[in-house]
Amino acid sequence: MAVLRKLPSLSILSLVALVILVVEPYESLSSSRKSVHSGFKTDYNGVGSGMCASAVTVHGYKCQEFEVTTDDGYILSVQRIPEGRVGGAGGPKTNRQPVLLQHGVLVDGVTWLQNSPAQSPAMILADNGFDVWISNVRGTRYSRRHVTLDPDSADYWNWTWDDLVVHDLPALVDLVFKQTGQKIHYIGHSMGTLIALASFSEGKQIDKVKSAALLSPVAYLSHMTTALGDVAARAFVSEVRAKSRFTSLLYILQSLRAMHTL
């Protein structure tokens, strides 16, 4: 696609692609129609609980917490690292190009922040002049809210990966586009590549996307050979009566089931 060009710095992208994304333990994974809206939650110091306070500001970076509501009512959490650490190459600068990081299946946005600042993609990008945005799709630890549905109910989990394409991705891209006034660079890992390709192939979002880097693209999980994976992927999760302590497990099962429908 002509509109999707290479990132400005191939060296930075190559470095990001080489970083090993560590899978977080399962506890980190943890329908009415509404208009899409977004909100700014905390200041640059990451005041309050959330990913900013737990994984970003502790390393000396400024961080903002945002939330955006999809048109089917899911409230998604988004973090922004607007600049690199003070005194570094990625210090305050005007017209920083926005980049949206979309995590893969079974994890959340923390996957981009697991390692040290020198080895975490989000911080590498911030230190090299990018305005970094980290998304968390529905059902993950930081995006387990809905305008009407209880996350402990089966109805909350009644969705497939198509809903991430139709509802979550447009809300996330639109948030970054409106907040920055610029087309975004998109970096997707695993499931993040799938939902991007599904959207781009229909000509959606490309008017707001400047480039796309897709890491470990995924298409099918139907050839999984482990008994547990196969059973989980085929499970009819909507029949499960969820309790709060099981919501992380439900996210795992629902994600596998959603991907298995491909």
C-alpha positions in Angstrom: 0.0 0.0 0.0 1.5 3.3 -1.1 0.2 5.1 2.0 2.1 2.7 4.3 5.7 3.7 4.1 8.8 2.8 6.0 9.5 4.4 9.4 11.8 7.4 9.3 14.6 5.6 11.1 15.2 2.0 9.9 17.9 1.6 12.5 15.4 2.3 15.3 12.8 0.0 13.8 15.4 -2.8 13.4 16.4 -2.4 17.1 12.8 -2.6 18.2 12.2 -5.7 16.1 15.1 -7.4 17.8 13.8 -6.9 21.3 12.4 -10.0 22.8 8.8 -9.5 24.0 8.4 -11.3 27.3 5.0 -12.9 27.9 3.5 -11.7 31.1 2.0 -14.1 33.6 -1.7 -14.8 33.3 -2.7 -12.4 36.0 -1.6 -9.5 33.9 -4.1 -10.5 31.3 -6.2 -10.0 33.3 -24.1 -5.0 24.2 -25.4 -1.5 24.2 -24.2 1.1 21.6 -22.5 4.3 22.7 -20.7 7.1 20.9 -16.9 6.9 20.9 -15.4 9.3 23.4 -12.0 9.7 25.0 -10.7 11.2 28.2 -7.4 12.3 29.7 -7.1 10.7 33.2 -3.8 11.8 34.8 -1.0 14.2 34.4 2.5 13.6 33.1 3.7 12.3 36.5 1.3 9.3 36.2 -0.5 10.2 39.4 -2.7 7.3 40.6 -2.8 3.7 39.7 -2.2 2.3 36.2 0.4 1.3 33.8 2.1 4.8 33.8 2.7 4.6 37.6 3.7 0.9 37.7 5.9 0.6 34.6 6.9 4.0 33.1 7.4 6.9 35.5 9.5 4.6 37.8 12.1 4.8 35.0 12.1 8.6 34.9 9.7 9.1 31.9 6.7 11.3 31.7 3.5 9.5 31.1 -0.2 10.2 30.5 -3.2 7.9 31.1 -6.0 8.1 28.6 -9.2 6.1 28.1 -11.4 5.8 25.0 -14.8 4.2 24.7 -15.6 2.1 21.7 -18.9 2.4 19.9 -20.0 -0.9 21.5 -19.3 0.4 25.0 -15.9 -1.1 25.9 -13.7 1.3 27.8 -10.1 1.0 26.7 -7.0 2.2 28.5 -4.2 4.0 26.6 -0.9 5.2 27.8 1.3 8.0 26.3 5.0 8.6 26.7 5.3 12.0 25.1 9.0 12.3 25.2 12.2 10.6 26.3 14.0 11.1 29.6 15.2 14.6 30.4 18.6 15.2 29.1 18.5 12.3 26.6 18.3 12.3 22.9 14.5 12.1 23.1 14.0 15.1 25.3 11.3 17.8 24.7 10.9 18.5 21.1 8.1 19.9 18.9 6.3 17.9 16.2 7.3 14.5 17.6 5.8 11.8 15.4 3.2 9.6 17.1 3.6 5.9 17.1 0.9 3.5 18.3 2.0 0.1 19.8 -0.5 -2.7 19.6 0.2 -5.8 21.7 -0.4 -9.4 20.7 -2.8 -12.1 21.9 -2.9 -13.1 25.6 -1.0 -10.1 26.8 -1.5 -6.3 27.3 0.4 -3.1 26.7 3.0 -3.9 29.4 4.6 -6.2 26.9 6.3 -3.2 25.4 7.7 -2.2 28.8 8.9 -5.5 30.3 12.6 -4.9 30.0 15.0 -2.1 31.0 14.6 1.2 29.2 17.4 0.3 26.9 15.6 -2.9 25.9 11.9 -1.9 25.9 10.5 -0.9 22.6 8.3 1.9 24.0 11.1 3.6 25.8 13.6 3.1 22.9 11.1 4.9 20.6 10.5 7.7 23.2 14.3 8.2 23.6 14.7 8.5 19.9 12.2 11.2 19.3 8.8 9.6 19.0 5.5 10.4 20.8 4.7 6.9 22.0 1.1 5.6 22.6 0.4 2.1 24.1 -2.9 0.5 23.6 -4.8 -2.2 25.6 -7.7 -4.0 23.9 -10.8 -5.1 25.6 -10.6 -7.8 28.3 -7.0 -7.1 29.2 -6.0 -6.0 32.8 -6.2 -2.2 32.1 -9.2 -2.3 29.7 -11.6 -4.5 31.7 -14.5 -2.0 31.8 -17.7 -1.4 30.0 -20.4 1.3 30.1 -23.1 -1.1 31.2 -21.7 -4.7 31.3 -20.1 -6.3 34.3 -16.7 -7.9 33.4 -17.7 -10.9 35.6 -20.7 -11.5 33.3 -20.7 -13.8 30.2 -22.1 -11.0 28.1 -19.0 -8.9 28.6 -16.9 -11.7 27.0 -19.3 -12.2 24.0 -16.9 -10.9 21.3 -14.5 -12.2 18.7 -11.3 -10.8 17.1 -13.6 -9.2 14.4 -14.8 -6.8 17.2 -11.2 -5.7 17.8 -11.0 -4.8 14.1 -14.4 -3.1 13.9 -14.5 -1.4 17.2 -11.3 -1.3 19.2 -8.7 -0.4 16.5 -10.8 2.5 15.0 -11.3 4.0 18.5 -7.6 3.7 19.4 -6.3 5.1 16.1 -8.8 7.9 16.2 -7.8 8.8 19.7 -4.1 9.2 18.8 -4.9 11.0 15.5 -7.1 13.6 17.2 -4.8 14.1 20.2 -1.7 14.7 18.0 -3.2 16.1 14.8 -0.8 13.8 12.8 -0.9 10.6 11.0 0.5 7.8 13.1 3.1 5.1 12.8 1.6 1.8 13.7 3.6 -1.1 15.2 1.7 -4.3 15.8 2.9 -7.6 17.4 1.1 -10.9 16.8 -2.6 -10.2 17.1 -1.7 -6.6 16.6 -0.7 -7.4 13.0 -3.9 -9.4 12.4 -6.3 -6.7 13.3 -4.3 -4.1 11.3 -4.2 -6.2 8.2 -7.9 -6.9 8.4 -8.6 -3.2 8.7 -6.2 -2.0 6.1 -7.3 -4.6 3.6 -10.7 -3.0 3.6 -9.3 0.5 3.2 -10.0 1.5 6.8 -7.7 3.6 9.0 -5.2 4.2 6.2 -6.1 7.8 6.0 -4.8 8.2 9.5 -1.8 5.9 9.3 1.6 7.0 7.9 3.4 3.6 8.1 3.0 0.2 9.6 5.6 -2.3 11.0 4.1 -5.7 11.7 6.1 -8.1 13.9 5.4 -11.8 14.0 2.2 -11.7 11.9 -0.4 -14.3 12.8 -3.1 -15.9 10.7 -4.2 -19.2 12.1 -4.3 -21.1 15.4 -6.3 -24.0 14.0 -3.2 -26.2 13.7 -2.3 -26.1 17.4 -1.3 -29.6 18.5 -1.5 -29.4 22.3 -4.6 -30.8 23.8 -5.1 -27.9 26.3 -4.7 -25.3 23.5 -7.2 -27.1 21.3 -9.8 -27.5 24.0 -9.4 -23.9 25.1 -9.7 -22.6 21.6 -12.8 -24.6 20.9 -14.5 -23.7 24.2 -17.8 -21.9 24.1 -16.7 -19.2 26.5 -19.9 -17.3 26.5 -21.5 -20.1 28.6 -19.0 -19.7 31.4 -20.3 -18.0 34.5 -17.4 -15.8 35.3 -16.3 -14.8 38.8 -13.9 -12.0 39.5 -10.9 -14.3 40.2 -11.4 -16.0 36.9 -11.6 -13.0 34.5 -7.9 -13.4 33.5 -8.5 -17.0 32.6 -11.6 -15.9 30.6 -9.5 -13.5 28.7 -7.1 -16.2 27.7 -9.9 -18.6 26.7 -11.8 -15.9 24.8 -8.7 -14.8 22.9 -7.9 -18.3 21.9 -11.5 -19.0 20.8 -11.6 -15.7 18.8 -8.3 -16.6 17.0 -9.5 -20.1 16.4 -12.4 -18.9 14.3 -10.0 -17.8 11.5 
